[in-house]
Amino acid sequence: MKRQLILEDGSFFVGEAFGSSTEVTGEVIFSTGMTGYQETITNPGALGTIVTFTYPLIGNYGINRDDFEAIKPWVQGVVVKEVCTHPSNFRSEKTLDEYLKEYDIPGIANIDTRKLTRLIRDKGTLKGRICSADVSVEEVVEELKATNLPTDQVKQVSTKDPYVSPGRGHRVVMVDYGMKHGLLRELIKRQCDIVVVPYDTTAEEILRLSPDGILLSNGPGNPKDIQDSIEAVKALLGKVPVFGIGLGHQVLALAAGADTEKMKHGHNGGNAVKVVATGKVDITSQAHGYVVTTNSVTKTDLEVTHVSLNDETIEGLRHTKYPAFSVQFHPEASPGAEDANGVFDQFITLIENTKKEGM
């Protein structure tokens, strides 16, 4: 069955339908990873997006029970060059097509994803719609131009109630802006006693839990849409060690007085990042459409610790007065290389050193 992807600039692509037959609208982005489509689709940070995979064959190792980053997929739609209908992997339990049908998510295949990626790269992220091949392109374009995308993504993906993942180590309160399961896995490996709290939990409520450290998770959307969260982090700085990842990195930057801005087309997939202090280069997993504005950091007590080799955007920050730091990338990988996984150990060391100093 034919289906089309229509973009707000008037571009359209006709391809083959797979997944659900639902019509969806979202922000069309591209992901450069060669593997990890299951993790990308189930990343809560992908809420509201139609993900274009640049690797030409998607679905070749199927869907398995172990590689989920959330209990369900969060993308609006999936765009691929070719979708594999007969996956070959010992862990595979179902096809990508079957999985998307279960959760009412549409996909479109057999389009020129290279052309689509270049278009997004040159024009920037665009609103788009996956829909029937019979609808009028002109009408859909006008509707897309008039469409305002949601700004409450964090509220949609965050846990509604606190919960505990017990451990015998340091007490870490994780503020859930759209947490990937990989973050929990890394803290559990380090025997942390984890309390996951909703995004709008106040500083007073967090401190009542007697945390040894606070982790600000990844998540979707514009960090400026969660002003209460920014105020909470402001109140926490200097009281307990703070570690931000992804959206949490941006929230920490805003709380410290820096600014953020929307990127032209974002970073999704594998990206090279340089550690400023050593010159070491890590291959990292990324999924973000906003970034900390470089010139805004100079007026704060933050210093840049990591930069992107592709566009020199900020990928890591450290507070020079308080025990707090952050990274824009996903150090737990899921998917991707584990080069930067050591930042979790850096967080544990920060907690231990802060305890010794008697904060």
CORHUSUL-V773280 format. One record per residue. RES is the residue in one letter. D_LAST is the distance of its C-alpha to the last C-alpha in Angstrom with 1 decimal. Layout:
res->{RES/RES}
d_last->{D_LAST/D_LAST}
//
This chain:
res->{M/K/R/Q/L/I/L/E/D/G/S/F/F/V/G/E/A/F/G/S/S/T/E/V/T/G/E/V/I/F/S/T/G/M/T/G/Y/Q/E/T/I/T/N/P/G/A/L/G/T/I/V/T/F/T/Y/P/L/I/G/N/Y/G/I/N/R/D/D/F/E/A/I/K/P/W/V/Q/G/V/V/V/K/E/V/C/T/H/P/S/N/F/R/S/E/K/T/L/D/E/Y/L/K/E/Y/D/I/P/G/I/A/N/I/D/T/R/K/L/T/R/L/I/R/D/K/G/T/L/K/G/R/I/C/S/A/D/V/S/V/E/E/V/V/E/E/L/K/A/T/N/L/P/T/D/Q/V/K/Q/V/S/T/K/D/P/Y/V/S/P/G/R/G/H/R/V/V/M/V/D/Y/G/M/K/H/G/L/L/R/E/L/I/K/R/Q/C/D/I/V/V/V/P/Y/D/T/T/A/E/E/I/L/R/L/S/P/D/G/I/L/L/S/N/G/P/G/N/P/K/D/I/Q/D/S/I/E/A/V/K/A/L/L/G/K/V/P/V/F/G/I/G/L/G/H/Q/V/L/A/L/A/A/G/A/D/T/E/K/M/K/H/G/H/N/G/G/N/A/V/K/V/V/A/T/G/K/V/D/I/T/S/Q/A/H/G/Y/V/V/T/T/N/S/V/T/K/T/D/L/E/V/T/H/V/S/L/N/D/E/T/I/E/G/L/R/H/T/K/Y/P/A/F/S/V/Q/F/H/P/E/A/S/P/G/A/E/D/A/N/G/V/F/D/Q/F/I/T/L/I/E/N/T/K/K/E/G/M}
d_last->{62.9/62.1/59.0/57.6/54.4/54.8/52.5/52.3/53.9/57.0/56.6/57.3/57.6/59.9/59.1/59.3/57.4/55.3/52.7/53.2/55.8/53.4/53.3/49.8/48.3/45.1/43.5/45.2/43.0/43.6/41.7/42.4/41.4/44.3/42.9/40.4/42.4/41.3/37.6/38.3/40.3/37.8/34.7/33.7/33.0/36.8/37.6/40.4/41.5/44.8/43.9/46.4/46.1/47.4/48.2/51.9/51.9/49.4/49.5/51.0/48.7/48.6/45.9/44.2/41.8/39.0/38.2/37.2/34.0/34.6/36.9/39.5/40.3/39.1/41.4/44.3/46.8/47.4/49.7/51.0/53.9/55.0/53.7/54.4/56.3/56.6/53.2/53.2/50.2/49.9/46.9/48.6/49.2/50.6/51.4/49.4/52.2/52.1/48.3/48.6/51.5/49.5/46.9/49.4/48.2/51.0/51.4/53.9/55.2/57.8/56.8/56.1/52.3/52.5/54.2/51.7/48.7/50.3/51.0/47.4/46.2/48.7/48.5/45.0/43.9/46.6/47.2/49.6/51.5/52.8/56.0/59.7/61.9/64.3/62.3/62.9/60.6/61.2/60.3/57.1/56.1/56.6/54.5/51.7/51.7/51.4/48.7/45.1/42.7/40.1/36.7/35.1/34.6/30.9/32.0/34.8/32.8/29.5/29.4/30.6/28.6/25.4/26.0/24.4/24.9/23.8/22.3/20.9/18.0/14.7/14.9/15.5/16.8/19.5/20.9/24.6/26.4/29.1/27.4/29.5/29.7/28.9/25.2/25.3/27.3/24.8/21.8/24.2/25.3/21.8/21.9/19.2/19.4/20.1/20.5/22.6/22.7/25.2/24.8/24.9/22.2/20.3/16.6/16.8/18.6/16.2/13.2/15.7/15.9/12.4/11.9/9.9/11.4/14.0/17.3/19.7/23.1/26.3/29.0/32.2/33.3/32.1/28.4/29.6/31.2/27.9/26.8/24.9/22.8/22.0/21.0/18.7/16.9/16.8/15.0/12.4/11.6/8.4/7.0/7.3/9.2/12.8/16.1/19.4/22.9/26.2/26.2/22.4/22.4/24.6/22.6/19.5/21.8/23.3/20.1/19.2/22.7/24.9/28.0/29.7/33.4/35.8/37.2/40.9/41.0/37.5/36.4/37.4/38.0/37.3/36.0/35.3/31.9/31.2/27.9/27.9/26.3/28.8/31.7/31.6/33.1/32.1/34.4/32.4/33.1/32.8/33.8/33.0/35.1/32.6/30.7/28.3/30.6/30.4/31.2/28.6/25.6/26.7/25.8/22.2/19.0/19.9/21.8/24.2/23.7/26.7/30.1/33.1/36.1/38.5/37.7/34.7/32.6/28.8/27.5/23.9/21.2/17.8/15.6/15.6/12.8/10.3/9.7/12.9/16.5/19.7/23.3/26.5/28.3/28.1/26.7/27.9/31.4/33.5/35.8/35.8/34.6/31.5/30.9/27.5/26.2/23.8/21.3/20.3/19.5/17.5/15.4/14.9/14.2/11.4/9.9/10.6/9.4/5.9/6.1/8.0/5.9/3.8/0.0}
//
